[in-house]
């Protein structure tokens, strides 16, 4: 293995199956930086502000009945312990533990009655791909990375769901290729985007020239198709290391203390997501809390909802205050909803028949509730929307037609989405 910086953690590029490059210790979900920062199209617009999406996963499946789709007139074993409160949009109510969101309901849209997968497993595969069959389709961010090449030197897709090297298989790029895996920042944070200690820019250029010499020999041994394009990826990586832009985007220390306090520790990644999309990154995924409340549903929700309320309110108001409400779309949701009837004394079980999502920004129509469920919150009253419909709306926000096709490993054309209808009321 060749390390051009001399120090750093071991990474695998995932393309040649050999470790070719280490740049300041930075790993993109198990890939070298050069693998992930693919060559972006020269014709992409450099004048218009890029569009972005922040996807927030409430891991475990939050209870819609105790948050965004309350049923105060239902029997006690259905409605639970919480009360609804009015919002600043007439006729819309949400849980009493979310007063901050109630004050900005005109900046939000709630989609109720979302029909999710029947598997009942705690993975975000449906909400990150738009397909209920797990592990077979590329993640939303990988599709965006593949279809919207850019030349600004920033990773198009960042996952904050897990600490590196952990990465959910549901964020896999599958057939669009390993170069489109998300960047997963390591715990060392900003140091991963820096030159290794004791290495100057001149030394970096010298070592890059040496690397090029070794590359000539490697190409004679490696499969040519696997090596194709690596020079462009490396060039991007080296540009990123020598430029402060990426380091600044990931450096939360640049935010003043009062901004950190606004978001709170529970939602600190919301602040980082805002910084990343403000810098121009296209897709940021993250998770918040643990909403798997088969037991202690109301105890856990009492603790988590106010913290979520604080962070989500801070994120949405921040985007609006910075004039990003048309450029950045945010979706907050879980993998499914929770059963209408309380069980085990104080819990709610999995319920794929109905859930809820909250949308903000994206230039969408805000201040509304979309969809409706029956009197116990168990079924949609009309044809339910699915995660694919929400993703279709987000693809359109980014300027991507979900009807286009991408060849899979067998060169068969695969649609970006099969269920391509958007959430009509948002448009």
Secondary structure as UniProt FT lines:
FT   TURN            24..25
FT   STRAND          27..28
FT   TURN            29..30
FT   STRAND          31..32
FT   HELIX           33..36
FT   TURN            42..43
FT   STRAND          52..57
FT   TURN            59..60
FT   TURN            65..68
FT   TURN            72..73
FT   HELIX           76..79
FT   STRAND          84..86
FT   TURN            90..91
FT   STRAND          93..95
FT   TURN            96..97
FT   HELIX           99..103
FT   HELIX           105..107
FT   STRAND          108..112
FT   HELIX           125..129
FT   TURN            134..135
FT   HELIX           140..147
FT   STRAND          157..159
FT   TURN            164..165
FT   HELIX           169..171
FT   HELIX           174..176
FT   HELIX           178..180
FT   TURN            187..188
FT   HELIX           189..193
FT   TURN            197..198
FT   HELIX           201..221
FT   HELIX           224..227
FT   TURN            228..229
FT   HELIX           230..242
FT   HELIX           244..250
FT   HELIX           252..254
FT   HELIX           257..263
FT   HELIX           265..267
FT   HELIX           268..279
FT   STRAND          283..287
FT   HELIX           297..321
FT   TURN            322..323
FT   TURN            325..327
FT   STRAND          328..333
FT   STRAND          337..338
FT   TURN            344..346
FT   STRAND          350..351
FT   TURN            352..353
FT   STRAND          356..361
FT   TURN            362..363
FT   STRAND          368..370
FT   TURN            375..376
FT   HELIX           387..397
FT   TURN            398..399
FT   TURN            402..403
FT   STRAND          405..407
FT   TURN            409..410
FT   STRAND          413..415
FT   HELIX           424..426
//
